[in-house]
Each structure stands twice: as structure tokens, then as C-alpha cells.
Amino acid sequence: MKFFSFLILLLVHGLIFSQAPKFSNDFLNIGVGARGMAMAGAAGSNTITVQAGYWNPAGLAENPTKFQVSAQHAEWFSGIGNYDYIAFGKRMDEEGKSFGAISLIRMAIDKIPNTLRLRGPDGSINYDRIEEFSVADYALLISYGRKLGSGPWSVGGSAKIIHRTFGSFANSWGFGVDAGIKYRGEKFLFALMGRDITTTFNAYNLTFSKEEKDILQNTGNDIPKNSVEYTLPKLIASGAYKFRLSEKMNLLSSLDLEFSTNGTQSSLIASNHFNIDPRIGFELDYGQKVFLRAGAGNFQKVLAVDGSGNKEFSFYPTAGLGIKLGKITLDYAMTNIGNAGVGLYSHYFSLNLDF
């Protein structure tokens, strides 16, 4: 299919921008919903709720509801940051072949001390001058998924509007597009997701006051300038298989492979211009009412803390559970259990409401 070739060529497109600033909009790489996070983000082929607007909008076409609401709150890195998400989705036709969704994501670190005015003009220190500010990232996703005829294929896309604020010092606006395709068999699922296929950009506008600029200069700091950052395209290949263990018990195993051109040497499979990052997830359900989930992701080769220069293997283990009560589904996830990776653990709570 032409769509396959189009998604694969995105990586070639990313090589053109290989010298662009990297890791912009990193908050959009975290994921949404406790279900997907409990499975370490291996959710691209098996998500059909309104959360598919993030994971792969092609999955929206399989949403069986007329209207659905999803919300999430997470305390990221042991409460250092707050990560919130809310989404609304609606069936777009009577035949149930298309579904649209609007999602809002906010990632913020609040109550950051601003010490620029800590020292007065006479050199004295006055702690009453310390103020607080927030660094917040926002993303609005407008998504649409549609089945292709009466067969097992579906396609979808998401347009992203991104806004970032850094207290009163700076802000930025950006825009990007995701696109996906999905195959759904009786037991096997497969999907391709092109993230940031247009090379998402963020244009930064700095708003330092004259007093703040003078303080930065007098303390030997450079004054940042207006700039543009680019998020390079990624291709995510996802596969899942369903095992029927008993009349009421099923096991879903899932694997996502993220192909990028970031050139990050800590990736499990890495070169100067190409990376592959795997994510593995499992979901055990009983009667489609109770769910137990586990996964592993963020596989890395990191430098050993002993200063030897050797590299150690690191990953984030994840786990969670879910309960479906009629039209309400409650999910919980904990990532980086036991602080096994290079970061701290995080808690995720999410809710889905069907109409």
C-alpha cells in the first residue's frame, strides 16, 4: 500500500533535519492513560479508546461507543511534575466507520523559585524577593480515524497545536501532524504510526524584562535569543497477539518498535543517525472486567556510576491494573518500579467514561 511507503519515507525525511535541535516537545513522548503506561507504552496497535488519538489515531475507528470521555492525572518523577490529560471522542457516522477526538495534554513543574532578584542593587540578599513560576507544556490534538471499507484496515491522523510557557520569561507555539494505519485480525494486531511527519516545530519568543536582562549580564549569564526548535519524525511499528487462556481469561502480548534518527547513543540499538527503541507490554484480563498489566521500556545502555567508563543495561519496569464497572473504567499504573532505571517512579490514574 502507498501509505506504508509514505510512513517509511518519513525516516529519510528526518535525516535531512539531522542537524536540527533534538528532543523538542519531549513531554509528548511520555504517553497518555494508565493502561498504556502500565504496558510501558506498547499500545500503538491495541488501543481503541479515545486515547488512540495519541497512541495511533487509526485505532479510533474501532471505538464501539457513541461518545467517550477520558481523563488522567499523574505525579511524574515522584511528584516533581504534574502530568494531566483529558479527551473527548464522538462517533462521526451512523455506520460506525469513523470516530473523531479532541485531546488536551498538560505537563508542568510548578512553584519553581525565581532567584533573579534575590540580591538587591546594594548587594544585600533578601529572601522576600524570591518569587515562584511554572514551566508548563500544552498540546491540543485534533484526531480522526476511519475504517477502509469493510475490511480489517483503518487509517487516522492527528493535528497537534503545542504551547510552552516558561514563567514570564518565554513562550512558544508549534504545530505538527501524526498519521497511522492499522490492521486488525481475529487474534493478531499490527499498526504503523508516523509521529511528527511534518517535522514539528516550536517558535520561541523571549520576554525578559530590561531589569532581568541586566541581572543576567551582571552575573555572567548569556541572554537567550528567539529561536526555532524542530522535532524529527519517528516511525513506530506495533504488533500484538491475543491468547485465549480459558473461557473468561485472555492474555494480550504487545511489542512496539520506535525507529528514529535522533542518534542517541544510549538507545538499545543505536548508530550515529539511526535508533531503535523497543517497548514490551502484557495485559491479562478476566471477563473483560478486571485487568492486570505489566511491561518494560526505556531500554538504555548508560555509563556505570563507578566511573570506569563501562556501560550498564537499564530499563523501566511498569505495572498496573484496571477495573471496568459498567460504562466506567478505572486504571492505575506505576512506572519505573523500584527506581530500577535512571529516573524516579511515577504514578498514573485515569478514567474512561462511555456513553
N, C-alpha and C positions, 0 to 999 in steps of 0.2 A: 504494500500500500504506500502511496505517496506520503502519507502522514508519518510513517516510520522514517523514511529518508529525511523528511523535514526535521524531525526531532534529533536524529543522529548528527545532522549537519550543524546543529547548534554548537556542538563542542568545537568544531572547526572555526565557527564564528567567534567563539570565546578566545581562541588563540590569537586572533587579530588584536584583541584588547589585553593581551597577557601582561603588558606593562602598566595597566591601569591600577589605581589603588585597590587593594584587596580587602575582603571581609567587611565591606559596607553592608549595612542592614542585617547584621548578624543575628538580631533578635528574630528575624523571620526564618531562621534555620532551626529554631527550638522545637516547634511543633505545637499543636493545639489538642485539647481534650485529654482527659486522664486515660482513656482507653489506648490511644495511640502512644502516649508517653510510657504507659506500663509495658508496652511491647517494643520499647526502645526506638520508636519511630518507624518500625517496619509495618506501615499501614497504608502504603500507596495503592495496593491492589485490593484491599479488603475493607475499606471504609465506604459506606453508602449513606451515612447520616449527613446532616448539613455540614459537618466537619470536613467532608470531602472537598469543599470549596478550597481548603488549604492543602490537603494531602494529595488529591488528584481530582479536579473538577469533573472528570468523566464519570466518576463514581456517583455523582449527584443524580444521574439519570436513573439509577436503580433505587432511589429513595421511595419507599412504598407509601409515605404519608402525604396528606394534602398540605399540611403546614407543620413546620418543626422549628423549635427554638432550642439553642444550645448555649450554655454559659460555663465559664471556667474561672477559677481563682487559683493561683499558685504562689507559694512563697519560695522564691528561687534562691538557690545557694544559701540555704539555712536562714531565710528571711531577709537577706541583704536587699533583694529586689522583689517587687510585686509584678506579677505577670497575669493579666486578665484578658478574657476573650468572651465575646458574645456574638451570636449569629442567628439569622432568621432565614428560613427557606420555604419556598412555596412551589407546588406543582403548577406547571405552566400550561398544561393542556388536559383535556378530558381523558385522552388515551393513556396518560401516564408515561409518555415517552420523553418528557423534558422537565427539568427542575432548575429553578434559579435560587440564588442565595446571596445575602449580604453579610459580611463578617467584619468585625472591628477588633483589632488586637492592640493592647497597650502593655508595654514593658517599661518599668520606671524604677529608678533608685531615688528615693525621696530623702528629705532632711539632710542634704549634704552641706557641711559647714563652708561658708564663703569667708575666707580669711584675708581677702584683698585689703580690707580696711582695718585689719587687726592693729596695725601700727599707725599711730597718728602722725601728723606733719612734723611734730617735735621729736619723733622717735619713740614716744612712750607707747606701751602696749595696753590696750583697753579691750577686754573680752566682751564688753557690751556691744562692740562694733561688729561682732560676728553675726552674720545673717545665714539663713538656710535657703537652699534652692533645690530644684529637682532636675534630673536628666530623664527625659521621657521620650519613648519611641511609639508612634502610632502608625497603624496600617489599616486601610479600608479596602476590602476585597469585594468586588462585584463579580459573581461567578455564575456560570451556566453550563449545564450538562444535558446531552441529548443522545438517545439511542439511535443507532443507524439501522433503520428498517426494523424487521422482526428478528434479526439475528442476534448473536451474543456480543456484538461490538457497540461501544459507546464512545463519544468524544466530549470534550469540555474545555473551558478556558476561564481564566480569572484575570481581571484587570486590577492592578494594585495602585493605590494612591498612598504615599508614605510621607509622614510629617515627623520631624525630630526637633526637640527643643532642649536647650542647654541653659536652663535658668533664663536670665535676661541677657546672656552673653551672645547667643547664636541660635539660629533655627535653620531648618532646611525643608525643602519639598522635593519629592521624587515621584517617579512613575515607572511601572513595569508590567509585564504580561507573563502569565503562566499558561501552559496548554498541555493537555493529556489525552491519552487514548487507553481504552481498557477492553479486555476480553474476559467474559465470564462463562466458564463451563460449569458442569454439574458439581465437580469437586476441585477443579484447577482454575486459578485466577491468575491473570497476567496484566500488567499495566506499564506504560511508559509515561513519564512526566517530564516535560521540559520546563524548568524553572528559570525565570528571568530571561526568556527567549529573546527579548528586545535589548538585552543588556540594560538592566535597571540603573537609573542614575539618581543621584541626590545632589541638588544645588544648594550650597551653604551660604547663608547671609550672616555675617558677624555684626553684632550690635553693641560692642564695647563702648562705654561712655569715655569722654576725654579723661576723666579722673582715673578710670580703670586702666586706660592705655598708659597714662603717666606712671601709675604704680607698677605696671608690668615692666616698663622700660627702666625705671629706677631700681628694680630688683633683679635686673639682668635677664629678664624673660623676653622671648620674641613675641611679637603681636601677630596672632594668626591672621591669615588673609582669606577672603572669599574663595571658594574652590568648588569643584565638582568631583564626586566620587562615583565609581561605576561598580555594579555587582555583576560579575561574569555569569554567563549561562551555565546551567548544570543539567544533566540528564539523569533521571532516576528510573531504573528498571526494577520492577517489583513482581514478585511471584508468591503465590500462597496455595496451599493444598489442605483440603478438609478430610480428616479421618473420622469415620463413624465408629466409636468405641463400644457403644451399646444403644439400646432403644432411645435413651434420653441423653446420652453423653457423647459429645463431639470434641475433637481436638483440631484446632487450626494452627498450622505452622506457616511462618511467613519470612521472606528474605527480601530486603531492599538493598540494591547496589547503587550508590551515588557516584556518578562519573563527573569530574570537574577538571578545570585547568588552573586551579589555584597554585599548584606547585608546592603544597605544604609537605615538607619532608617527614613530618610526624605521622602522616597517614599510613595505614597498614600496607597499602600498595601505592607507591609514590615514585615519581620521577620529577625532573625539573619543570615539566609543563603538563603533567597528567597525574590524576589521583583517582583511586577507587576506595570508597569508604562503605563497608558493609554494615547492615543492621539486621538483627535476628529477633523474632518475636514469636510467642506462643500464646494461644488462648484456649482454655479448657472451659466448656460450658455444660451446665446441667439443665436440660429442658428449656434452653434459651431464656433462663431466668436468673441463674447465678453463674458468674464468670470469674475464673482465676487466670491471671496473666503474668507473664514473665518475659524478659528479653535481655539483650546485651547490645550495646552500641558504643560509639565514640572510641573505636579501637585505635590505639596510637602506639608509636614507638617513641618513648620520651627518654631524655637523659637521666641517668641514675643520680640519686641525690648524694652519693658518696664522692662525687667529683672525679670519678675515674674516666669519664668520657664515654662509658658504655651506655647502650640504650636498653631500656626495660619495656616489657609489654604492659600496656594499660588499657582498661576498658571500663565502661559504666554498666553495672548490672541494674536492672529495673524490675519492678514487680507491682502488682495491683490487683484490685478486684472490682466487680461490678454487680449491681442488683437491678433487675427490671421489675417494676411494680406497676403493672397495667401500662399506662401511657408515659410513665416516668421511669427514666433510667439514671441511676446514681453510680458514678465511677470514682475510684481513687487510685492514685499512682504515687510511688516513691522512686525517684531516680538516684543513681549512684549510691546504692545501698552500702552502708558501712564505709562511705567515703573511699571506695576502692580505687577510684580514678584520681585525676589531678584536681578535681573540683569538689565542692561540698554537695551534700544531698539536697534534694528539693521535693516538696510535697505538691501534689496536684489534686484538685477536686473539681469535678464537672458534673453537669446535669443536662439531660436531654428530655424535652417535653414534646410529645406527639399530639397532633390534632387530626 
